[in-house]
């Protein structure tokens, strides 16, 4: 049976209620992204600063949590989540906190912006302990997290959500590496692009169950624009770009040969692709494909991080 949606009766504790509103189970991709960034620096022979690594991890998760809540706020404001009758909970259709009366629309918006604001002092502290270039990474990351859902940019509604997600999670890897390395380098880009593309595929496949509600709310996602039959091939394209990028970086010597172990995530992407091709227009059948997509992103990132950490130069 699908998990129960949140209710006020099930979440009487306000601290637990607000924590659950961040959708903590889905923060795993940011956790893995930070590990990839740390491993990228460690693979270059950088001695990892535990305090800086801990602060980076915690506030990267806070930033992701804030973006999740902000997305709920704007989808609640537009009526998109309320109109979503084909959602595959808990993966699509939002957290349901607003729609089920657990949090008000106003409280959700205030909480989301408070989480994003909390990242600023941490970013300044990390900048003081690394180098000034981190400010650029942090500002870009916050801008992407906000612009993904919020007007006037509303990247997801303009068919640019995948680009925003790819940029956002690449910045997680780059920023984490920068804190330790204290200067920009191509190494975290080589390591991070493939991972970020797989995270973008999580967003992409989630759009299929939501396509009707998104269309009604004026969210012109790629799946809305192309329709579910044509858009399903976009999943294969993003996955191919990911694994092709990793293979190319290895062939060019920009990733260690041991990083090829991260390609073992490809079967999960292939399984999800197969299900999507068969059931793109049948939301209840897509839960397994969504899970496989998340598995592909997380397993790829973990395998890559392990490979980088063991390939110290």
C-alpha positions in Angstrom: 0.0 0.0 0.0 1.2 3.6 -0.7 2.3 5.5 2.4 -0.2 7.6 4.2 -0.2 11.3 3.4 0.6 13.7 6.3 -2.1 15.0 8.6 -2.2 17.4 11.5 -3.3 14.6 13.8 -0.3 12.5 12.9 2.1 15.4 13.4 1.0 17.1 16.7 4.6 18.1 17.6 5.4 21.4 15.8 9.2 20.6 15.6 8.5 17.3 14.0 5.9 18.8 11.8 8.3 21.4 10.3 11.1 18.9 10.0 8.8 16.5 8.1 7.7 19.4 5.8 11.3 19.6 4.4 10.8 16.1 2.9 14.0 14.7 4.6 13.9 11.4 2.8 14.7 13.2 -0.4 17.7 15.1 0.9 19.8 12.0 0.2 20.9 13.3 -3.2 22.4 16.4 -1.6 24.1 14.2 1.1 25.7 12.2 -1.7 26.6 15.3 -3.7 28.6 16.6 -0.8 30.4 13.3 -0.5 31.3 13.5 -4.2 32.7 17.0 -3.6 34.7 15.9 -0.6 36.0 12.8 -2.4 37.0 15.0 -5.4 39.2 17.1 -3.1 40.5 14.1 -1.2 41.4 12.5 -4.5 43.7 15.4 -5.3 45.6 14.8 -2.0 43.8 17.6 -0.1 43.6 16.9 3.7 39.9 17.2 4.5 39.0 19.7 7.2 36.4 17.9 9.4 34.8 21.0 10.8 34.4 22.7 7.4 33.1 19.4 5.9 30.5 19.1 8.6 29.3 22.7 8.2 29.2 22.2 4.4 27.1 19.0 4.7 24.7 20.4 7.2 23.9 23.7 5.4 23.8 22.1 2.0 21.0 19.9 3.4 19.4 23.0 4.9 19.5 24.7 1.5 17.9 21.7 -0.2 15.3 21.6 2.5 14.5 25.2 1.9 14.2 24.7 -1.9 11.8 21.8 -1.2 9.6 23.9 1.0 9.7 26.9 -1.4 8.6 24.6 -4.2 5.6 23.4 -2.1 4.7 27.0 -1.3 4.6 28.1 -5.0 2.9 24.9 -6.1 0.3 25.5 -3.3 -0.1 29.1 -4.4 -0.7 28.2 -8.0 -3.1 25.4 -7.1 -1.0 22.9 -9.0 -0.7 20.4 -6.1 -4.4 20.8 -5.1 -5.4 19.8 -8.6 -3.1 16.8 -8.7 -5.3 13.7 -8.6 -2.8 11.4 -10.3 0.2 12.0 -7.9 2.4 9.1 -6.9 2.9 10.0 -3.2 5.4 10.6 -1.7 7.4 11.2 -4.9 5.2 13.6 -6.8 2.4 16.1 -6.1 4.3 17.9 -3.3 4.4 17.1 0.4 0.6 17.6 0.8 1.2 19.7 4.0 -0.7 22.6 2.6 -3.4 20.6 0.9 -4.0 18.5 4.0 -4.1 21.4 6.5 -0.8 20.5 8.3 0.7 23.9 7.5 -0.8 27.0 6.1 0.4 28.5 2.8 1.8 31.5 4.6 3.7 29.4 7.2 5.1 27.2 4.4 6.4 30.2 2.5 7.9 31.8 5.7 9.6 28.6 6.7 11.1 28.0 3.2 12.6 31.5 3.0 13.9 31.2 6.6 15.7 28.0 5.7 17.3 29.6 2.7 18.3 32.7 4.8 19.9 30.4 7.4 22.4 29.3 4.8 23.9 32.8 4.4 25.9 33.1 7.7 27.2 29.5 7.2 28.3 30.5 3.7 30.1 33.5 5.1 31.9 31.4 7.7 33.0 28.8 5.1 34.2 31.6 2.9 36.3 33.0 5.7 37.8 29.5 6.1 38.4 28.9 2.4 38.5 31.7 -0.2 36.3 34.5 -1.6 35.3 32.5 -4.7 32.9 30.5 -2.5 30.6 33.5 -2.4 29.9 33.1 -6.1 29.1 29.5 -5.7 26.8 30.1 -2.8 24.9 32.9 -4.4 24.5 30.9 -7.6 23.2 27.9 -5.6 20.7 30.0 -3.7 19.6 31.7 -6.9 18.9 28.4 -8.6 17.0 27.0 -5.5 14.8 30.1 -5.5 14.4 30.5 -9.3 13.4 26.9 -9.8 9.9 27.6 -8.4 9.6 31.3 -7.7 8.4 34.0 -10.1 9.4 35.7 -12.2 11.9 33.1 -13.5 10.0 29.9 -12.5 12.5 27.7 -14.3 10.4 24.5 -14.0 7.4 26.2 -15.5 9.4 27.3 -18.5 10.8 23.9 -19.4 14.1 24.8 -17.8 13.8 22.8 -14.6 16.2 20.1 -15.7 18.8 22.7 -16.5 18.3 24.3 -13.1 18.5 21.0 -11.2 21.7 20.0 -13.1 23.3 23.4 -12.3 22.2 23.2 -8.6 23.6 19.8 -7.9 26.8 20.5 -9.8 27.2 23.6 -7.6 26.9 21.4 -4.6 29.9 19.3 -5.7 31.9 22.3 -6.9 31.2 24.2 -3.7 32.1 21.3 -1.4 35.3 20.8 -3.3 36.1 24.5 -3.2 35.8 24.7 0.6 38.5 22.1 1.0 40.7 22.9 -2.1 40.3 26.7 -1.6 40.4 27.4 -5.4 38.4 26.4 -8.5 39.4 23.3 -10.4 37.9 21.2 -13.2 38.1 18.0 -11.1 34.7 18.6 -9.3 33.1 19.4 -12.7 34.4 16.2 -14.2 33.0 14.3 -11.2 29.8 16.3 -10.7 28.2 16.6 -14.1 27.1 13.0 -14.5 25.8 12.9 -11.0 23.9 16.2 -11.4 22.3 14.8 -14.7 21.0 11.8 -12.8 19.5 14.0 -10.2 17.8 16.0 -13.0 16.3 12.7 -14.2 14.6 12.3 -10.8 12.8 15.6 -11.5 12.1 14.6 -15.1 10.4 11.3 -14.4 8.4 12.9 -11.6 6.8 15.2 -14.2 4.9 12.3 -15.8 2.4 11.6 -13.0 2.0 15.4 -12.6 1.5 16.3 -16.2 -2.2 17.0 -16.1 -2.1 19.1 -13.0 1.0 21.0 -14.2 -0.8 21.8 -17.5 -3.9 23.1 -15.7 -1.7 25.3 -13.5 0.3 26.7 -16.4 3.5 24.9 -15.6 5.0 24.3 -19.0 7.4 21.5 -18.1 9.1 19.6 -20.8 6.6 16.7 -20.3 3.7 19.1 -20.7 5.3 20.7 -23.8 6.1 17.4 -25.6 3.4 15.1 -24.2 4.1 11.9 -22.3 4.6 9.7 -25.4 7.4 11.9 -26.9 8.8 13.2 -23.6 9.6 9.7 -22.4 12.6 9.7 -24.7 14.0 12.6 -22.8 14.7 10.3 -19.9 17.0 8.1 -22.1 18.7 11.2 -23.4 19.6 12.5 -19.9 20.8 9.1 -18.8 22.9 8.7 -21.9 24.5 12.1 -21.4 25.3 11.2 -17.8 27.1 7.9 -18.5 28.6 9.2 -21.7 30.1 12.1 -19.7 31.6 9.8 -17.1 33.1 7.5 -19.8 34.6 10.5 -21.6 36.1 11.9 -18.5 37.7 8.5 -17.7 39.0 8.2 -21.3 40.5 11.7 -21.1 42.2 10.9 -17.8 40.1 13.6 -16.0 38.6 10.9 -13.8 40.5 7.9 -12.5 39.9 4.5 -14.1 38.4 3.3 -10.9 35.6 5.8 -11.4 34.2 3.3 -14.0 32.6 1.5 -11.1 30.0 4.3 -11.0 28.7 3.1 -14.3 27.2 0.1 -12.4 24.3 2.5 -11.7 23.3 2.2 -15.4 21.1 -0.9 -14.9 18.9 1.0 -12.5 18.5 3.8 -15.1 17.8 1.2 -17.8 15.1 -0.5 -15.6 13.4 2.9 -15.0 13.6 3.7 -18.7 11.9 0.4 -19.6 9.0 1.0 -17.2 8.6 4.6 -18.3 8.5 3.6 -22.0 5.7 1.1 -21.2 3.7 3.2 -18.7 4.4 6.8 -19.3 0.7 7.6 -19.4 -0.2 5.4 -16.4 1.0 7.1 -13.2 0.3 4.3 -10.7 2.7 2.1 -12.6 5.6 4.6 -12.4 6.4 4.3 -8.7 9.0 1.6 -9.4 10.6 3.7 -12.1 10.8 6.7 -9.8 12.5 4.5 -7.1 14.9 3.1 -9.7 15.8 6.6 -10.8 16.6 7.7 -7.3 18.6 4.5 -6.8 20.6 5.3 -10.0 21.5 8.8 -8.8 22.4 7.8 -5.2 24.4 4.6 -6.2 26.3 6.4 -8.9 27.3 9.2 -6.5 28.3 6.8 -3.8 30.3 4.6 -6.1 32.0 7.6 -7.7 32.8 9.1 -4.3 34.4 5.9 -3.1 36.4 5.6 -6.3 37.7 9.1 -6.0 38.6 8.8 -2.4 40.6 5.6 -3.1 42.4 7.3 -6.1 44.4 9.8 -4.1 47.1 11.4 -6.1 
